[in-house]
C-alpha cells in the first residue's frame, strides 16, 4: 500500500539552470600551429536556453588570433572603464556615468559576431560598445571629460556617444528599444529599395550607410531594469508584425539600479517575453558563447529572413548602477567578490588561452601592460584637449545644411546667425 501511494506521487521536475561560468568551454580538436587556422571548441551544454527556438550549435570554430584579439579588447575596455572611474573620483568627470566593468564579454563578443554593416543601439552603459563600433578610447574619455576631442565634441557626455553604425548611448530608460526597431525598419526598407532596378540610386555605399545588395540587422540592447517598460513590448509587437531584422537583447546584470530582478519582474526569464517572437538566453560571462549566440541570431534575422529575436545575456556588473551608487546597499560585498573570483569573463578567457596552449601567463601579462599603456595615453590625450567654446553650442542642433537663418538664445538679445 505504501508503495502504491508513492507511485501516485507526482515526480518533481528539476529544471536545468543556465551555466554562467566564464571557463566551461572545452577544447575539441588539436591546436594548429598557425594563428589564423581554425580549431574547434565546445561550449557547455547549459550555456543556452531557448524559447520556441532551436538551440545553437555547441561546437564553435575559433582561431588563436581571434581569441587573443578578444582578450586584448576585453582587457582594454575594462582599463578604459577603470580610468573613467578614477577620473570621476578626481572630479574631472561630472554628471551621470554608468560603467560596464564585469560585462565586457557582451560588448566584445557582440562585435565579433556581427558585421560592419549592422547597427547597434543601447542604453546609458555604452562606453565599450562605442569603441567596438568604430570609436576611439580618447574619443570616449574626451566626451566624458567634456573636451573637443570627444566623440560628440564634448557636448553629449557619457550617455550620448555615437558612430555611423552605433546609435548611442541613450539616457531615457528603454527608449532606445523602439528606436532600434525603427533603425531595423530602415534597413528592411532600404534593402527592398536596393532590390529594385533604380534602387542603387537611393543609398550610396559610404561608411555607415547600407551597401547595395547587402542586408543587415540591428541589435537593440536594454537592461533588465528597462524590460518592464511598455514601449519595449510595443516595439516587440511592431517588429513581429512587420518581421523586422532586429535582435532585442536584454543585458541582465541582475539589478535594475538597486532593485534585484526578482523584486521588479514577475517573469525573470526575459528571453521568453516576446510572445510570438522566439527567444534565446545566453551565458553572458563566456565570450565564446556570446559570439556564437550573436552569429546564430544574425543568421536567423538576416540570412534566413525570419524576423526578430529576443535575446538575454545573463551577466553581472561589479560596480554600482552609476558612480553615485556604492553598489553594496542591496547586495553583499561577498557576492560581488564571489562573482569576480569565480565568473569573471576576462579570467575565464585567460584560462582558455593558457590551458589550450594559445598563450602563456607572461604573454597575457604583456597584453595587460599594453592595454594599460594604450588607455593611459588616451587619458592624457583627452585631458590635453580643450573644452568646446561657447560658439560650439550653436552647432549640431540641425543637420548640416538645414539650419535656419538665425536662432535665439536664452534672451531676446542673444541671437546666433548661421
C-alpha positions as CSV (number, residue, x, y, z in Angstrom):
1,X,0.0,0.0,0.0
2,X,2.9,2.3,0.9
3,X,4.5,1.6,-2.5
4,X,1.2,2.3,-4.3
5,X,1.0,5.7,-2.5
6,X,4.5,6.5,-3.5
7,X,3.8,5.6,-7.1
8,X,1.0,8.1,-7.3
9,X,3.1,11.0,-6.1
10,X,4.0,13.4,-9.0
11,X,7.7,13.4,-9.8
12,X,9.5,16.7,-9.2
13,X,10.8,18.2,-12.4
14,X,14.2,19.6,-12.0
15,X,14.8,22.4,-14.5
16,X,18.4,22.8,-15.5
17,X,19.7,26.3,-14.8
18,X,21.8,28.4,-17.2
19,X,25.5,27.9,-16.9
20,X,27.2,31.3,-16.1
21,X,30.8,30.2,-15.6
22,X,33.3,32.0,-17.7
23,X,35.5,29.0,-18.2
24,X,33.3,26.0,-19.0
25,X,34.1,25.7,-22.8
26,X,36.3,22.7,-23.7
27,X,38.8,22.0,-26.4
28,X,37.6,19.5,-29.1
29,X,40.4,19.4,-31.6
30,X,44.2,19.8,-31.8
31,X,45.6,23.3,-31.6
32,X,47.1,24.3,-35.0
33,X,50.5,25.9,-35.3
34,X,49.1,28.8,-37.4
35,X,47.4,31.7,-35.6
36,X,44.8,32.0,-38.3
37,X,43.9,28.3,-38.8
38,X,40.6,27.4,-37.1
39,X,40.1,24.8,-34.4
40,X,37.0,23.5,-32.6
41,X,35.9,24.1,-29.1
42,X,32.7,23.1,-27.4
43,X,30.5,25.4,-25.3
44,X,29.0,23.9,-22.1
45,X,25.6,22.3,-22.9
46,X,23.8,24.7,-20.4
47,X,25.2,27.9,-21.9
48,X,21.9,28.4,-23.9
49,X,18.2,28.2,-23.1
50,X,15.6,28.6,-25.8
51,X,12.0,29.7,-26.2
52,X,10.3,28.4,-29.4
53,X,13.7,28.2,-31.0
54,X,16.3,25.6,-31.9
55,X,19.4,25.6,-29.7
56,X,22.6,27.0,-31.4
57,X,25.4,24.5,-32.1
58,X,27.7,24.0,-29.1
59,X,30.7,23.3,-31.4
60,X,32.4,26.6,-32.3
61,X,35.2,27.3,-34.7
62,X,37.8,29.8,-33.4
63,X,41.4,30.8,-34.1
64,X,44.2,31.7,-31.8
65,X,44.4,35.1,-33.5
66,X,40.7,35.9,-32.7
67,X,40.9,34.6,-29.1
68,X,43.9,36.8,-28.4
69,X,42.2,39.8,-30.0
70,X,39.1,39.2,-27.8
71,X,41.3,39.1,-24.7
72,X,43.1,42.3,-25.7
73,X,39.9,44.1,-26.4
74,X,38.2,43.0,-23.2
75,X,41.2,44.0,-21.1
76,X,41.4,47.3,-22.9
77,X,37.7,48.0,-22.3
78,X,38.0,47.3,-18.6
79,X,41.0,49.5,-18.3
80,X,39.1,52.3,-20.1
81,X,36.2,51.9,-17.6
82,X,38.6,51.9,-14.7
83,X,40.2,55.1,-16.0
84,X,36.7,56.6,-16.2
85,X,36.1,55.6,-12.6
86,X,39.4,57.3,-11.5
87,X,38.7,60.5,-13.5
88,X,35.2,60.7,-11.9
89,X,36.6,60.3,-8.4
90,X,39.1,63.0,-9.2
91,X,36.1,65.3,-10.1
92,X,37.3,65.6,-13.7
93,X,34.1,63.9,-14.9
94,X,30.8,65.3,-13.7
95,X,27.2,64.2,-14.0
96,X,26.0,60.7,-14.8
97,X,28.4,58.0,-15.5
98,X,27.5,54.3,-15.8
99,X,30.3,51.8,-16.1
100,X,30.3,48.2,-17.5
101,X,33.1,46.6,-15.5
102,X,32.3,42.9,-15.5
103,X,30.1,42.9,-18.6
104,X,33.0,43.1,-21.2
105,X,32.1,39.7,-22.8
106,X,28.8,41.1,-24.1
107,X,30.2,44.2,-25.9
108,X,33.3,42.5,-27.3
109,X,31.6,39.2,-28.1
110,X,28.8,41.1,-29.8
111,X,31.3,42.8,-32.1
112,X,32.9,39.5,-33.0
113,X,29.5,38.1,-34.1
114,X,28.1,40.9,-36.2
115,X,29.1,42.5,-39.5
116,X,30.4,46.0,-40.1
117,X,27.1,47.0,-41.8
118,X,24.9,46.0,-38.8
119,X,23.7,48.6,-36.3
120,X,23.8,48.7,-32.5
121,X,21.9,50.8,-30.1
122,X,21.9,50.6,-26.3
123,X,21.1,52.5,-23.1
124,X,23.5,54.5,-21.0
125,X,26.0,51.8,-20.1
126,X,27.5,52.4,-23.6
127,X,31.2,53.2,-23.5
128,X,32.6,49.8,-24.7
129,X,30.0,49.5,-27.5
130,X,31.0,52.9,-28.8
131,X,34.7,51.9,-29.1
132,X,33.9,48.5,-30.5
133,X,31.7,50.1,-33.2
134,X,34.5,52.3,-34.6
135,X,35.0,54.9,-31.9
136,X,38.2,55.6,-30.0
137,X,39.2,55.4,-26.4
138,X,40.3,59.0,-26.3
139,X,37.0,59.9,-28.0
140,X,35.0,58.3,-25.2
141,X,37.1,59.7,-22.4
142,X,37.2,63.1,-24.0
143,X,33.4,63.0,-24.2
144,X,33.2,62.1,-20.5
145,X,35.6,65.0,-19.7
146,X,33.6,67.4,-21.9
147,X,36.5,68.1,-24.3
148,X,36.6,68.9,-28.0
149,X,38.3,65.5,-28.8
150,X,35.1,63.8,-27.5
151,X,33.1,61.7,-30.0
152,X,30.2,64.2,-29.6
153,X,32.7,67.1,-29.4
154,X,32.4,67.2,-25.7
155,X,28.7,68.3,-25.8
156,X,27.0,65.0,-25.1
157,X,28.6,63.3,-22.2
158,X,28.5,59.7,-21.0
159,X,25.1,58.8,-22.4
160,X,25.4,60.4,-25.9
161,X,28.1,58.8,-27.9
162,X,27.7,57.8,-31.5
163,X,29.4,56.3,-34.6
164,X,27.9,55.8,-38.1
165,X,26.8,52.3,-37.0
166,X,26.3,52.9,-33.3
167,X,23.2,54.9,-32.4
168,X,24.1,55.6,-28.8
169,X,24.1,55.9,-25.7
170,X,20.5,56.8,-24.7
171,X,19.6,58.3,-21.3
172,X,15.9,57.6,-21.2
173,X,15.2,54.1,-19.8
174,X,14.1,51.7,-22.5
175,X,13.6,54.5,-25.1
176,X,16.3,53.0,-27.4
177,X,14.3,49.8,-28.0
178,X,11.6,51.3,-30.3
179,X,14.3,53.5,-31.9
180,X,16.2,50.2,-32.6
181,X,13.1,48.8,-34.2
182,X,12.9,51.9,-36.3
183,X,16.5,51.5,-37.4
184,X,15.8,47.9,-38.4
185,X,12.7,49.1,-40.3
186,X,15.0,51.5,-42.3
187,X,17.3,48.6,-43.0
188,X,14.5,46.4,-44.3
189,X,13.1,49.3,-46.3
190,X,16.4,50.1,-47.8
191,X,17.1,46.5,-48.7
192,X,13.8,46.4,-50.6
193,X,14.6,49.6,-52.4
194,X,18.0,48.4,-53.3
195,X,16.5,45.3,-54.9
196,X,14.5,47.5,-57.3
197,X,16.1,48.5,-60.7
198,X,16.7,52.1,-59.7
199,X,17.3,51.2,-56.0
200,X,21.1,51.7,-56.3
201,X,20.4,55.5,-56.6
202,X,18.7,55.6,-53.2
203,X,21.7,54.8,-50.9
204,X,25.3,55.3,-51.6
205,X,27.8,52.8,-50.2
206,X,29.6,55.2,-47.9
207,X,30.7,54.4,-44.4
208,X,27.8,53.8,-42.1
209,X,25.3,53.6,-44.9
210,X,23.7,50.4,-46.4
211,X,25.7,48.9,-49.2
212,X,23.8,47.8,-52.4
213,X,22.9,44.1,-52.2
214,X,23.8,43.7,-48.5
215,X,21.3,43.3,-45.8
216,X,21.9,43.9,-42.1
217,X,20.2,43.8,-38.7
218,X,20.0,46.0,-35.6
219,X,20.9,44.9,-32.1
220,X,18.7,46.9,-29.7
221,X,20.2,46.4,-26.2
222,X,18.5,47.2,-22.9
223,X,18.8,46.2,-19.3
224,X,16.7,44.1,-17.0
225,X,15.6,47.4,-15.4
226,X,14.1,48.6,-18.7
227,X,12.5,45.3,-19.5
228,X,9.1,46.2,-18.0
229,X,8.7,49.4,-20.0
230,X,5.6,49.5,-22.1
231,X,7.5,50.8,-25.1
232,X,9.6,47.7,-25.1
233,X,6.6,45.5,-25.7
234,X,5.2,47.9,-28.3
235,X,8.5,47.6,-30.1
236,X,8.2,43.8,-29.9
237,X,4.8,43.8,-31.4
238,X,5.7,46.1,-34.3
239,X,8.8,44.2,-35.1
240,X,7.0,40.9,-35.3
241,X,4.1,42.4,-37.2
242,X,6.5,43.7,-39.9
243,X,9.1,40.9,-39.5
244,X,11.9,43.4,-38.9
245,X,15.6,42.3,-38.8
246,X,16.0,43.4,-35.2
247,X,17.5,41.5,-32.2
248,X,16.2,42.7,-28.9
249,X,19.0,41.9,-26.4
250,X,18.5,42.2,-22.7
251,X,21.7,42.6,-20.7
252,X,20.5,41.1,-17.5
253,X,23.1,42.1,-14.9
254,X,20.7,41.0,-12.1
255,X,20.0,44.5,-10.7
256,X,18.0,47.5,-12.2
257,X,19.6,50.3,-10.3
258,X,19.3,49.0,-6.7
259,X,16.4,46.6,-7.3
260,X,17.0,42.9,-7.9
261,X,15.3,41.4,-11.0
262,X,13.2,39.1,-8.7
263,X,11.8,42.1,-6.9
264,X,10.8,44.0,-10.0
265,X,9.8,41.4,-12.5
266,X,7.2,38.6,-12.3
267,X,8.9,36.9,-15.2
268,X,12.7,37.0,-14.9
269,X,13.2,34.8,-18.0
270,X,13.5,37.8,-20.2
271,X,14.1,35.8,-23.3
272,X,10.6,34.4,-23.1
273,X,8.8,37.8,-23.1
274,X,8.5,38.2,-26.8
275,X,5.2,36.3,-27.1
276,X,5.4,35.1,-30.7
277,X,9.0,36.2,-31.0
278,X,11.4,33.3,-30.3
279,X,13.9,33.8,-27.5
280,X,17.5,32.8,-26.6
281,X,19.1,33.0,-23.2
282,X,22.9,33.2,-23.2
283,X,25.8,32.8,-20.7
284,X,27.0,36.4,-20.9
285,X,30.1,35.7,-18.9
286,X,31.7,33.4,-21.6
287,X,32.7,35.4,-24.6
288,X,32.8,32.3,-26.9
289,X,29.1,31.6,-26.0
290,X,28.2,35.2,-26.6
291,X,29.9,35.3,-30.1
292,X,28.2,32.0,-31.1
293,X,24.8,33.2,-30.0
294,X,25.2,36.5,-31.8
295,X,26.2,34.8,-35.0
296,X,23.2,32.5,-34.6
297,X,20.8,35.4,-34.1
298,X,22.2,37.4,-37.1
299,X,21.8,34.3,-39.3
300,X,18.2,33.9,-38.1
301,X,17.3,37.6,-38.8
302,X,19.4,38.4,-41.9
303,X,20.4,35.3,-43.8
304,X,17.2,33.3,-43.2
305,X,15.0,36.4,-43.0
306,X,12.9,35.0,-40.1
307,X,12.4,38.3,-38.4
308,X,13.0,39.5,-34.8
309,X,14.5,37.6,-31.9
310,X,14.7,38.3,-28.2
311,X,18.0,37.5,-26.5
312,X,19.0,37.7,-22.9
313,X,22.7,37.9,-21.9
314,X,23.0,36.8,-18.2
315,X,25.9,38.9,-16.9
316,X,27.0,40.9,-13.9
317,X,28.3,44.4,-13.1
318,X,30.9,44.7,-10.4
319,X,30.3,48.4,-9.6
320,X,27.2,50.3,-8.7
321,X,24.5,51.3,-11.1
322,X,26.2,54.6,-11.5
323,X,29.1,56.4,-9.9
324,X,26.8,57.7,-7.2
325,X,25.8,54.2,-6.2
326,X,28.3,52.2,-4.0
327,X,26.6,49.0,-5.1
328,X,26.7,47.4,-1.7
329,X,23.4,48.5,-0.1
330,X,21.3,46.0,-1.9
331,X,23.8,43.2,-2.3
332,X,26.7,42.0,-0.2
333,X,30.4,42.6,-0.8
334,X,30.8,38.8,-0.6
335,X,28.5,38.4,-3.6
336,X,30.5,40.8,-5.7
337,X,33.8,39.3,-4.7
338,X,32.5,35.7,-5.4
339,X,31.5,36.8,-8.9
340,X,34.8,38.5,-9.5
341,X,36.8,35.4,-8.4
342,X,34.7,32.7,-10.0
343,X,32.9,34.0,-13.0
344,X,35.0,36.9,-14.4
345,X,34.9,36.9,-18.2
346,X,38.5,38.1,-18.7
347,X,39.8,35.5,-16.3
348,X,37.7,32.8,-18.0
349,X,39.2,33.6,-21.4
350,X,42.7,33.8,-19.9
351,X,42.2,30.3,-18.6
352,X,41.3,29.0,-22.0
353,X,44.3,30.7,-23.6
354,X,46.7,29.1,-21.1
355,X,45.0,25.7,-20.8
356,X,44.8,25.3,-24.6
357,X,48.4,26.5,-25.2
358,X,47.4,29.6,-27.1
359,X,49.3,31.9,-24.8
360,X,51.5,31.8,-21.7
361,X,50.9,33.7,-18.5
362,X,53.7,36.0,-19.4
363,X,52.1,36.6,-22.9
364,X,48.9,37.7,-21.2
365,X,50.7,39.9,-18.7
366,X,52.4,41.7,-21.7
367,X,48.9,42.2,-23.3
368,X,47.7,43.6,-19.9
369,X,50.5,46.1,-19.8
370,X,50.0,47.2,-23.4
371,X,46.3,47.7,-22.7
372,X,47.1,49.9,-19.7
373,X,49.6,51.9,-21.7
374,X,47.0,52.5,-24.5
375,X,44.4,53.7,-22.0
376,X,46.9,55.8,-20.0
377,X,48.0,57.6,-23.2
378,X,44.3,58.1,-24.2
379,X,43.6,59.7,-20.8
380,X,46.4,62.2,-21.3
381,X,45.3,63.0,-24.8
382,X,41.8,63.6,-23.7
383,X,42.8,65.7,-20.7
384,X,45.0,67.8,-23.0
385,X,42.1,68.6,-25.4
386,X,40.4,72.0,-24.8
387,X,36.8,72.4,-23.8
388,X,34.4,73.4,-26.5
389,X,33.9,77.2,-26.9
390,X,30.6,78.9,-26.4
391,X,30.0,79.2,-30.1
392,X,30.2,75.4,-30.5
393,X,26.9,75.1,-28.6
394,X,25.0,76.7,-31.5
395,X,26.2,73.8,-33.8
396,X,24.8,70.3,-34.3
397,X,21.3,71.4,-33.5
398,X,20.2,70.9,-37.1
399,X,21.6,68.6,-39.7
400,X,24.3,70.4,-41.6
401,X,22.9,72.5,-44.4
402,X,19.4,72.6,-42.9
403,X,19.9,75.4,-40.3
404,X,17.5,78.3,-40.2
405,X,18.9,81.8,-40.9
406,X,19.3,82.5,-37.1
407,X,18.4,81.1,-33.7
408,X,17.5,82.9,-30.5
409,X,19.2,82.0,-27.2
410,X,18.1,82.4,-23.6
411,X,17.3,86.1,-24.0
412,X,15.9,88.2,-26.9
413,X,19.2,89.9,-27.4
414,X,21.1,86.6,-27.6
415,X,20.9,85.7,-31.3
416,X,23.2,83.5,-33.4
417,X,23.2,83.8,-37.2
418,X,24.2,80.8,-39.3
